[in-house]
Amino acid sequence: AAQGFGLEIAKGLADEGAHVVLADINAEGTAFAAEELATEYGIGRAMGISMNVTDSASLADALHAVVRQFGGLDLFVPNAGVLKAGSVKTLPAADFDFVTNVNYTGYFLCVQNAAPIMARQHHAKPTYWSDIVQINSKSGLVGSNKNGAYAGSKFGGIGLTQSFALELVEDGIKVNSVCPGNFFDGPLWS
């Protein structure tokens, strides 16, 4: 949430009255963005934290800080995404692994770390429901020429979302994905 979709989502939520936590591997960027939101919406309304979605310990530490600050989670938006386009005939395996680790495994680890917190909240108050909304891509619905690593990771994300939704509903957690089209001016394409 230091930039792009994540920052705009955080701004929109803050505008609606939410307390927001901006998380990104770019710690300096999230700190700056959170300061700007706190200036606009009030002290204590925004917090910036460093988080690496490919590292479960990093996720656990970040979510621990969120719970200490705000007491829990109402909404978790896994939004991290990277793109390394290339032909299946020439794309280096390291690039494929990088995209898959962030876009697919990172989403899995986000939910794996956030769901237990949300489940505890539901079990403490059975009428309480929380949400996980993954920011996916149109490439999670239709293949993408010479961009198979990205499309495959996003198709996988849809499968995870459907599976998580079936499993986590018993814990009062709704899981969905949204699939926006290309945003060529954003950080993903740059």
Backbone as numpy.savetxt, mean C-alpha at the origin, in Angstrom:
# Nx Ny Nz CAx CAy CAz Cx Cy Cz
3.91 6.91 0.20 3.09 8.12 0.20 3.94 9.38 0.20
5.21 9.26 -0.13 6.05 10.45 -0.23 5.73 11.24 -1.49
5.06 10.60 -2.46 4.77 11.24 -3.74 3.68 10.46 -4.47
3.26 10.96 -5.60 2.38 10.23 -6.50 1.02 9.90 -5.91
0.49 8.72 -6.31 -0.83 8.28 -5.86 -0.93 8.27 -4.33
0.09 7.73 -3.67 0.04 7.61 -2.21 -0.13 8.95 -1.52
0.61 9.95 -1.96 0.50 11.27 -1.36 -0.88 11.87 -1.64
-1.37 11.71 -2.84 -2.69 12.25 -3.18 -3.80 11.55 -2.39
-3.66 10.25 -2.18 -4.64 9.51 -1.36 -4.61 10.04 0.07
-3.41 10.24 0.62 -3.29 10.76 1.98 -3.91 12.15 2.09
-3.66 13.00 1.10 -4.25 14.34 1.09 -5.77 14.27 1.06
-6.30 13.39 0.21 -7.75 13.25 0.12 -8.37 12.77 1.41
-7.71 11.82 2.07 -8.22 11.32 3.34 -8.13 12.39 4.44
-7.03 13.11 4.47 -6.89 14.19 5.45 -7.95 15.25 5.21
-8.24 15.54 3.96 -9.26 16.52 3.63 -10.64 16.09 4.13
-10.84 14.78 4.23 -12.11 14.24 4.73 -12.12 14.09 6.24
-11.03 14.48 6.91 -10.99 14.46 8.37 -10.16 13.35 8.99
-9.54 12.51 8.17 -8.76 11.39 8.70 -7.43 11.85 9.27
-6.94 11.09 10.22 -5.55 11.18 10.65 -4.82 10.20 9.74
-3.73 10.64 9.11 -3.07 9.82 8.11 -1.62 9.54 8.48
-1.17 8.37 8.07 0.22 8.00 8.21 0.76 7.78 6.81
1.77 8.53 6.46 2.41 8.40 5.16 3.62 7.51 5.34
3.66 6.42 4.62 4.76 5.48 4.73 5.42 5.30 3.37
6.73 5.20 3.37 7.46 5.07 2.12 8.88 4.65 2.47
9.56 4.04 1.54 10.98 3.73 1.75 11.79 5.02 1.79
11.23 6.07 1.20 11.83 7.41 1.19 11.44 8.14 2.47
12.21 7.94 3.54 11.88 8.51 4.85 11.86 10.03 4.82
12.81 10.63 4.12 12.86 12.09 4.04 11.62 12.63 3.33
11.20 11.96 2.27 10.02 12.40 1.52 8.75 12.30 2.34
8.59 11.23 3.11 7.37 11.10 3.94 7.37 12.11 5.07
8.54 12.37 5.64 8.61 13.36 6.72 8.21 14.73 6.19
8.72 15.10 5.03 8.39 16.39 4.43 6.90 16.47 4.09
6.38 15.42 3.44 4.96 15.42 3.05 4.05 15.46 4.29
4.41 14.72 5.33 3.60 14.71 6.55 3.62 16.09 7.22
4.77 16.75 7.21 4.85 18.11 7.76 3.92 19.05 7.02
3.92 18.95 5.69 3.04 19.80 4.90 1.57 19.54 5.22
1.20 18.27 5.36 -0.19 17.94 5.69 -0.54 18.42 7.10
0.37 18.27 8.04 0.11 18.73 9.41 -0.04 20.25 9.45
0.71 20.94 8.63 0.58 22.40 8.55 -0.80 22.77 8.02
-1.25 22.04 7.02 -2.55 22.36 6.42 -3.73 21.88 7.26
-3.63 20.70 7.86 -4.79 20.10 8.53 -4.72 20.09 10.05
-3.57 20.42 10.62 -3.45 20.48 12.07 -2.41 19.52 12.62
-1.78 19.95 13.70 -0.75 19.13 14.35 -1.38 17.82 14.80
-0.67 16.74 14.59 -1.15 15.43 14.99 -2.01 14.74 13.95
-2.34 15.41 12.86 -3.20 14.82 11.83 -2.42 13.99 10.80
-1.10 14.17 10.73 -0.29 13.43 9.76 1.03 13.02 10.38
1.45 11.83 10.04 2.70 11.27 10.55 3.43 10.62 9.38
4.72 10.83 9.26 5.52 10.19 8.23 6.43 9.15 8.83
6.47 7.98 8.21 7.34 6.91 8.70 8.04 6.23 7.53
9.17 5.65 7.82 9.91 4.88 6.84 9.40 3.43 6.88
9.20 2.87 5.69 8.73 1.49 5.63 9.18 0.89 4.30
9.71 -0.32 4.38 10.10 -1.07 3.19 9.13 -2.25 3.09
8.28 -2.24 2.05 7.25 -3.28 1.94 7.81 -4.66 1.67
9.08 -4.76 1.31 9.67 -6.07 1.05 10.34 -6.66 2.28
10.23 -5.97 3.40 10.90 -6.39 4.64 9.87 -6.45 5.77
9.52 -7.66 6.18 8.49 -7.85 7.20 8.83 -7.14 8.51
10.09 -7.13 8.90 10.49 -6.45 10.14 10.27 -4.94 10.02
10.54 -4.38 8.87 10.30 -2.95 8.64 8.82 -2.64 8.74
7.99 -3.49 8.16 6.54 -3.31 8.25 6.06 -3.41 9.70
6.55 -4.39 10.41 6.14 -4.58 11.81 6.52 -3.36 12.64
7.73 -2.85 12.44 8.18 -1.67 13.19 7.30 -0.45 12.87
7.02 -0.26 11.58 6.21 0.89 11.18 4.80 0.79 11.74
4.20 -0.37 11.66 2.84 -0.54 12.17 2.80 -0.42 13.69
3.85 -0.85 14.35 3.94 -0.67 15.80 3.92 0.83 16.14
4.66 1.63 15.37 4.68 3.08 15.59 3.30 3.69 15.35
2.58 3.19 14.35 1.23 3.68 14.06 0.29 3.38 15.22
0.34 2.15 15.71 -0.54 1.76 16.82 -0.21 2.55 18.07
1.07 2.77 18.34 1.46 3.58 19.50 0.94 5.01 19.39
0.96 5.55 18.17 0.54 6.94 17.96 -0.98 7.08 17.93
-1.67 6.18 17.21 -3.10 6.35 16.96 -3.99 5.27 17.58
-3.40 4.23 18.13 -4.20 3.21 18.80 -4.68 2.07 17.92
-4.52 2.18 16.61 -4.96 1.13 15.70 -5.01 1.62 14.28
-5.70 0.84 13.45 -5.82 1.14 12.02 -7.27 0.99 11.60
-7.78 1.95 10.86 -9.11 1.82 10.27 -9.01 1.43 8.80
-8.00 1.95 8.13 -7.81 1.76 6.70 -6.33 1.60 6.42
-5.99 0.60 5.63 -4.61 0.38 5.20 -4.61 0.35 3.69
-3.76 1.18 3.06 -3.74 1.29 1.60 -2.36 0.87 1.08
-2.18 -0.42 0.76 -0.92 -0.84 0.13 -0.85 -0.25 -1.28
0.11 0.62 -1.49 0.19 1.38 -2.72 1.57 1.29 -3.37
2.54 0.71 -2.70 3.89 0.67 -3.26 3.87 -0.06 -4.60
4.58 0.49 -5.55 4.66 -0.14 -6.86 5.88 0.32 -7.62
6.48 -0.60 -8.35 7.62 -0.29 -9.20 7.38 -0.92 -10.57
8.10 -0.42 -11.55 7.94 -0.90 -12.91 9.31 -1.00 -13.56
9.60 -2.14 -14.13 10.79 -2.35 -14.98 10.26 -3.07 -16.21
10.00 -2.32 -17.26 9.44 -2.89 -18.48 10.54 -3.54 -19.30
10.15 -4.52 -20.07 11.09 -5.18 -20.98 10.48 -6.45 -21.53
11.02 -6.88 -22.62 10.58 -8.11 -23.27 10.93 -9.32 -22.42
10.09 -10.33 -22.47 10.39 -11.58 -21.78 11.69 -12.18 -22.34
12.04 -11.82 -23.55 13.25 -12.35 -24.18 14.52 -11.70 -23.67
14.40 -10.50 -23.07 15.62 -9.78 -22.68 15.62 -9.23 -21.25
14.48 -9.21 -20.58 14.42 -8.63 -19.24 15.31 -9.42 -18.28
16.23 -8.76 -17.62 17.07 -9.47 -16.64 16.21 -10.05 -15.49
16.57 -11.22 -15.05 15.84 -11.86 -13.95 15.84 -10.98 -12.71
16.91 -10.23 -12.49 16.96 -9.33 -11.32 15.88 -8.27 -11.40
15.59 -7.76 -12.60 14.53 -6.77 -12.76 13.17 -7.41 -12.51
12.97 -8.62 -13.00 11.73 -9.35 -12.76 11.53 -9.55 -11.25
12.58 -9.99 -10.57 12.49 -10.22 -9.13 12.19 -8.93 -8.37
12.82 -7.83 -8.76 12.59 -6.53 -8.11 11.12 -6.14 -8.19
10.55 -6.21 -9.38 9.14 -5.85 -9.58 8.23 -6.77 -8.78
8.49 -8.06 -8.84 7.66 -9.03 -8.13 7.77 -8.85 -6.61
8.98 -8.59 -6.13 9.17 -8.42 -4.68 8.40 -7.23 -4.13
8.39 -6.13 -4.85 7.68 -4.94 -4.37 6.19 -5.07 -4.61
5.78 -5.36 -5.83 4.36 -5.30 -6.21 3.53 -6.47 -5.70
4.11 -7.64 -5.62 3.36 -8.84 -5.24 3.69 -9.27 -3.81
4.95 -9.60 -3.56 5.33 -10.04 -2.22 5.15 -8.92 -1.21
5.44 -7.68 -1.62 5.26 -6.54 -0.73 3.81 -6.39 -0.29
2.89 -6.58 -1.23 1.46 -6.51 -0.88 1.10 -7.61 0.12
1.57 -8.83 -0.14 1.33 -9.94 0.79 1.84 -9.59 2.19
3.07 -9.07 2.28 3.65 -8.75 3.58 2.91 -7.61 4.27
2.44 -6.64 3.50 1.64 -5.55 4.08 0.40 -6.11 4.78
-0.32 -6.95 4.07 -1.56 -7.52 4.63 -1.23 -8.45 5.79
-0.19 -9.24 5.64 0.19 -10.16 6.72 0.49 -9.42 8.01
1.06 -8.22 7.91 1.39 -7.44 9.11 0.24 -6.58 9.62
-0.60 -6.08 8.73 -1.71 -5.21 9.15 -2.92 -6.00 9.64
-3.21 -7.13 9.03 -4.43 -7.88 9.34 -4.55 -8.28 10.82
-3.49 -8.74 11.48 -3.65 -9.10 12.89 -4.07 -7.92 13.77
-3.58 -6.73 13.46 -3.96 -5.54 14.23 -5.45 -5.27 14.03
-5.87 -5.29 12.79 -7.27 -5.02 12.47 -8.18 -6.11 13.05
-7.73 -7.34 13.01 -8.52 -8.45 13.56 -8.72 -8.28 15.07
-7.67 -7.85 15.79 -7.80 -7.62 17.23 -8.85 -6.55 17.53
-8.87 -5.52 16.70 -9.84 -4.45 16.89 -11.26 -5.00 16.70
-11.47 -5.84 15.70 -12.79 -6.42 15.44 -13.19 -7.37 16.57
-12.23 -8.17 17.05 -12.56 -9.11 18.12 -12.87 -8.38 19.42
-12.25 -7.23 19.65 -12.55 -6.43 20.84 -13.92 -5.77 20.72
-14.31 -5.43 19.51 -15.61 -4.80 19.26 -16.17 -5.38 17.95
-16.97 -6.43 18.03 -17.42 -7.15 16.84 -18.17 -6.31 15.80
-18.67 -5.15 16.17 -19.33 -4.31 15.18 -18.34 -3.43 14.41
-17.07 -3.45 14.81 -16.04 -2.65 14.15 -15.53 -3.37 12.91
-15.49 -2.67 11.79 -14.95 -3.20 10.54 -13.85 -2.28 10.05
-12.84 -2.84 9.43 -11.75 -2.05 8.86 -11.59 -2.44 7.39
-10.74 -1.69 6.69 -10.58 -1.88 5.25 -9.12 -1.92 4.84
-8.83 -2.79 3.89 -7.56 -2.80 3.18 -7.92 -2.57 1.72
-7.35 -1.52 1.14 -7.62 -1.19 -0.27 -6.29 -1.11 -0.99
-6.01 -2.14 -1.79 -4.77 -2.17 -2.55 -4.91 -1.31 -3.80
-3.90 -0.49 -4.07 -3.85 0.24 -5.33 -3.15 -0.68 -6.32
-3.91 -1.22 -7.25 -3.40 -2.16 -8.23 -3.14 -1.41 -9.53
-3.65 -1.87 -10.64 -3.40 -1.25 -11.94 -4.32 -1.87 -12.98
-4.55 -1.14 -14.06 -5.27 -1.73 -15.19 -4.50 -2.94 -15.71
-3.18 -2.96 -15.46 -2.36 -4.10 -15.88 -2.61 -5.34 -15.03
-3.38 -5.21 -13.98 -3.80 -6.36 -13.20 -5.05 -7.01 -13.78
-5.61 -6.39 -14.82 -6.83 -6.89 -15.46 -6.61 -7.33 -16.90
-5.60 -6.75 -17.55 -5.32 -7.03 -18.96 -3.80 -7.05 -19.12
-3.29 -8.02 -19.82 -1.84 -8.11 -20.04 -1.27 -6.85 -20.65
0.05 -6.72 -20.57 0.74 -5.51 -21.01 1.95 -5.91 -21.85
1.97 -5.50 -23.11 3.04 -5.88 -24.05 4.40 -5.42 -23.56
5.33 -6.32 -23.52 6.71 -6.06 -23.07 6.75 -5.46 -21.68
5.81 -5.87 -20.85 5.73 -5.40 -19.48 5.17 -6.52 -18.60
5.59 -7.74 -18.89 5.05 -8.92 -18.22 5.34 -8.99 -16.74
6.50 -8.50 -16.31 6.82 -8.55 -14.87 5.82 -7.72 -14.09
5.54 -6.53 -14.59 4.59 -5.64 -13.92 3.18 -6.22 -13.97
2.74 -6.59 -15.17 1.38 -7.14 -15.32 1.21 -8.40 -14.48
2.20 -9.28 -14.51 2.11 -10.51 -13.72 2.01 -10.23 -12.23
2.79 -9.26 -11.76 2.73 -8.93 -10.33 1.38 -8.33 -9.97
0.79 -7.57 -10.89 -0.50 -6.95 -10.63 -1.64 -7.96 -10.76
-1.56 -8.88 -11.71 -2.54 -9.97 -11.78 -2.48 -10.78 -10.48
-1.28 -11.05 -10.02 -1.12 -11.77 -8.75 -1.74 -11.02 -7.60
-1.62 -9.70 -7.61 -2.22 -8.88 -6.56 -3.74 -9.02 -6.52
-4.36 -9.14 -7.69 -5.82 -9.34 -7.73 -6.17 -10.69 -7.11
-5.39 -11.71 -7.41 -5.62 -13.01 -6.79 -5.46 -12.98 -5.29
-4.44 -12.24 -4.82 -4.26 -12.09 -3.38 -5.46 -11.37 -2.77
-5.89 -10.29 -3.41 -7.03 -9.53 -2.88 -8.26 -10.41 -2.73
-8.57 -11.17 -3.78 -9.75 -12.04 -3.71 -9.60 -13.08 -2.61
-8.42 -13.63 -2.47 -8.18 -14.63 -1.43 -8.21 -14.02 -0.03
-7.58 -12.87 0.13 -7.59 -12.18 1.43 -9.01 -11.80 1.83
-9.80 -11.34 0.86 -11.18 -10.93 1.17 -11.98 -12.11 1.70
-11.82 -13.28 1.10 -12.53 -14.47 1.56 -12.10 -14.88 2.96
-10.82 -14.76 3.24 -10.29 -15.18 4.53 -10.54 -14.17 5.65
-10.31 -12.90 5.37 -10.29 -11.90 6.43 -11.65 -11.34 6.79
-12.68 -11.66 6.01 -14.02 -11.17 6.34 -14.45 -11.65 7.73
-13.98 -12.84 8.13 -14.34 -13.34 9.47 -13.70 -12.51 10.58
-12.69 -11.72 10.23 -12.04 -10.83 11.20 -12.52 -9.39 11.07
-13.60 -9.18 10.32 -14.13 -7.83 10.16 -13.27 -6.94 9.28
-12.56 -7.55 8.34 -11.68 -6.80 7.44 -12.19 -6.98 6.01
-12.52 -5.86 5.37 -12.90 -5.88 3.96 -11.65 -5.60 3.13
-11.43 -6.39 2.09 -10.24 -6.24 1.25 -10.66 -6.04 -0.20
-10.16 -4.98 -0.81 -10.49 -4.66 -2.19 -9.26 -4.11 -2.90
-9.33 -4.08 -4.22 -8.31 -3.44 -5.04 -8.98 -2.44 -5.96
-8.29 -1.37 -6.27 -8.72 -0.46 -7.32 -7.64 -0.53 -8.41
-8.08 -0.38 -9.66 -7.17 -0.58 -10.79 -7.14 0.65 -11.69
-6.40 1.69 -11.30 -6.34 2.89 -12.13 -5.56 2.65 -13.42
-5.81 3.52 -14.39 -5.07 3.47 -15.66 -3.72 4.13 -15.51
-3.05 4.32 -16.63 -1.71 4.91 -16.63 -1.74 6.36 -16.18
-0.76 6.71 -15.39 -0.55 8.08 -14.95 0.90 8.39 -15.32
1.10 8.79 -16.57 2.45 8.93 -17.10 3.28 10.02 -16.43
2.64 10.99 -15.78 3.36 12.07 -15.13 3.81 11.71 -13.72
3.43 10.54 -13.23 3.76 10.16 -11.87 5.13 9.50 -11.75
5.54 9.19 -10.54 6.87 8.64 -10.28 7.06 7.23 -10.84
6.01 6.45 -11.02 6.16 5.08 -11.52 6.78 5.10 -12.91
6.30 5.94 -13.79 6.80 5.97 -15.17 8.07 6.79 -15.29
8.31 7.72 -14.38 9.53 8.51 -14.49 10.73 7.71 -13.99
